[in-house]
């Protein structure tokens, strides 16, 4: 799970490692915050070489993850967990070091709170969507959809499906059976060229409902059949998506209106976001 958070209006990219239960932060972003350098990449490159020459184990243990760069492309980026960052910060002379340490501690504390009490994560997510201008009804469906998705991925993990690549393939099977489009095709249909855009954040109420139906049906079928491994769960995904796909076609036939729309909610002022969602509900 990758995210962008702010420290004093500066973007800091981070990724959550589910196995280790740790956040990893883009080191170059942290360098930019602490040094206000015009070229934090070069600053980090020089600093990294110096620390490596000194035999600094923190630098040796840091690794790289693919993160979204400023140009929208996925690029390998040096990352560090909270402990590693704390050590690196000691090597950066900056008056912002102490506030950044407190900020890191708060980020870690909030994540631990969310693990212990998932309702807090939902509240924080609700607040973010409200700030973006989404309607209450839409937010309820979006949050419910997240819960349905989590239940499905938890089921896949129990049944021996590998994360990332296999999850993506099964998700594409459900989407294709539900809407006749894979997620990448759906993003193109909605003119979402930026890879950072989340397709579901641009779905109308009906699109969210049928997405939930496809994933909930897949979960139920996998449970009933005790599907194990990727091949069996792929069949369950295709059949679960077909349940939603058949329901969608039936609704379209009786209503005379397509469920999938090219509506997206990017770069729209708050009033227009609400107006668009209301018009799609009528």
N, C-alpha and C positions, 0 to 999 in steps of 0.2 A: 504494500500500500504506500503510494507516494503522495506527498502533499507539499504545499508551499505555505510557510507561516511567516509572520512579520516580526522583526525586532527593530523598533524605532523606524518604522516605515521602510525598512530594507528587507527584501525577500530572502528567505533562507530555505533552501530545498531540503527535504528530509524524506526518509523511507523507513517503514516499520518492518523489522525482521520478526516474523511470527514465531519462528523456531527459537530464537534467542530472547524474544520479548524485549527488544531494544530498539530505540530510534537510532538511525544513522543520518548524519548531517553532512551536507556538501561543504567541504573544508574551505573551498575558494569563496563561498558565500560568507562564511564566518570571518575569513580574512578581510573581506570587503567591509564588513560591519566594524571590525575592530581597528582597522588601519585607515579606512577611507581612502585607500590607494586608488589612483586612476586606472591602474592595471593590476587587479588582485591576482590574476593568473600568474603574471611574472613574479609578483611578490612571493606567492606560495611556491613557485618553482625554485626560486633562489633559496628560500627558507628551507624547503624540503631537502635540497642538496646539502646545505650547511648542517642540518640536523642528522642527515644520513652519514655524512663524513665524521660527525662527532659520535656516531654509533648509537644514536637515539632509537630505542626499541619501539617507541610509540609510532614513529614514522614507518618503521619496518612492518609493523602489524596492521597499519591502515591498508584498506583495499579499495577497489573502485566498483561503482555501480552505475548502470545506465540511468541517467536522469535527463529531464527535458531542459535543453539549453535555451538561451534567449532567442535563437532562431527557430525554436519549435521542434528541433530534431533531438532524437535520443542520443546522448553522447556519454562515454565513460567518464565518470567524475570521481575524484578521490573523496572518500567519505570517512568519517570517524564517529564512533559512538560517544556518549556523554563523557565517559571516563577518559577516553583518548583526547577528546577536545579540551577537557580541563587541563591536561598535561601540555597540550600544544599552546594553549592560551598563555601559559607561563613563559613561553618563548617569544611572545608578542608584546612589546612595550606599548601599552595603551591604557588610557584612563577609563575606557569602556569595558575593560576586562571584568571588573567586579559586577557591574550590572548584567553583563552577559552570563556570568556564572549563575546569578539569581534567576535569570530568565530560563536557562537550561534546567535548573532545579524545578521551576514551576511547570515547564513542559512535561518533565518526567513525572512529577506528582500528579498532574492532570490525567496523564495516560494510566497511571496506576489506579486512580479513582475510577476511571471509565471501565477498567478491567473488573474491578470489584463491584461496580454499580453501572451496568450498561445504560441505565436510564439517563445518566449524566451525559453520556456521549450523544444520545438522542436529543437531549435538551440543547446541547451546544450546536448540534447540526441544525436543529429547528431554528435557532437564533440566526445562523448564517443564512439560511434560505429566506427568512423573514427580511433580513437586511438587503438581500438581493431583489426583493419585491415580489416573491411568489405568494400566491393566495394560500389561506389556511387549508382549504380543501385539498389543494394540490400537494402541499407539504405533508398532510396526513397520508396520502397515497404514496408519496415518495418514500417516507419513512417506513411505511408498511412493506413497501417493495424491497427495501434494504433488509428488513427482517426475514422476508421470504427467501431472498437471495442467500443470506447467511445460513439459513436452515438447509438450503440445497447444497451449498459448498461444504458445510459440516458433514452432510450425508455422503458426499463424494469422497471426502477424506477418509471416512470410516470404511468405505468400500474399495479402497485401494487405487483411487484415481489420483494421478500426479498433478500437483498444482501448476499454475501458470499455463504451460502449453496445452495440456489435456483439458484443463478447465476452460480455456479459450475455445478449443474445438467443440466441446460439448455445449457451451453457451451459444456458439454459432449455429449448431444443429437445432437448438430450441428456437432461436430467433428466426431461422430460415423456415422452419415448420409453422411458426406462429404468424409471421408477417411476409414470408416469401423473400426475405432479405437477411443476409448475415449482418452483424453489427457494423462492420466496415462499410458494407453497401448501404446500410441505413444512414450512417453518418454522411456519406456522399449524397444520398437522397435529400438529407436535411441541410446540405451545404455547410457541414461542419469540417472544415479543412484543418483546423488546429488540433493536433493530437492530444492536447491537454483538455479539450472539451469532452465532458462526460455525456454520452448519448442520452442517458435517462434523465439528465437535467434539462433536456430539450424535448421531452415527450409530453404530449397532452395527457389529460386524465385517462382517456380511453386507452391510449397506447400503454400507459403504465399498468392499467388494469389487466390488459391481455398479456403483458409481460409477466405479471405476477401469476396469472392463471397458468401460463406455460411452465413456469419454474415450479410452482406448487404441485402441478400435475406430475411433473418429472420426479419430484421428491417422493410423491405417493407411490408412483409406479415402481421406482427403485426399491422402496421399502417392501412393498407387497411381493415383489419378485425376488427380493434379496439379491439384487444385481451386484455382481462382484467384478472388479477390474474395469478397464476402459471399454472393451467391446460391448459388454452387457449394458453398461451405463450409457453408451452411445445409442443403443436401441431404445432405452428408456427415455433418453432426451428427445429422440425423434418422435416417439409416441406421445410424450408429454406435450411437446410443442404442437403436435397435430390436434390434440384436444383443444388448445387455445386457437389454433388456426381454423378449425372447423367452426368454432363458436364465432370467430371474427367474420368469417365468410357468411354465416347465417345472419348476423347482425347487419352486415353491409347489404345483403340481399333485401332484408325487410325494411331497412331505414333508407336505402338508396344513397348512402353516404359512405365514403371510404374511411376506414379507421386510421390508416397511416397517412400522415399529412407532412408537408414540407415545412410546417411551422417550426421555428426554433426561437429560443429566448435569449440569444446572445446580443449583447450591446443594446438592450432595450431599456428605456426609462421605466421606473417603477409602475407608473400609471398604465403604460402600454402592456407591460407584462400581465397585469391583472386583467386588462380588457381582453387581451388575446385568449387567456385561459377561460374567461367567462364566455367568450364567443364560441369556443370549441366545446363548451358544455351544453350549448343551446341546440 
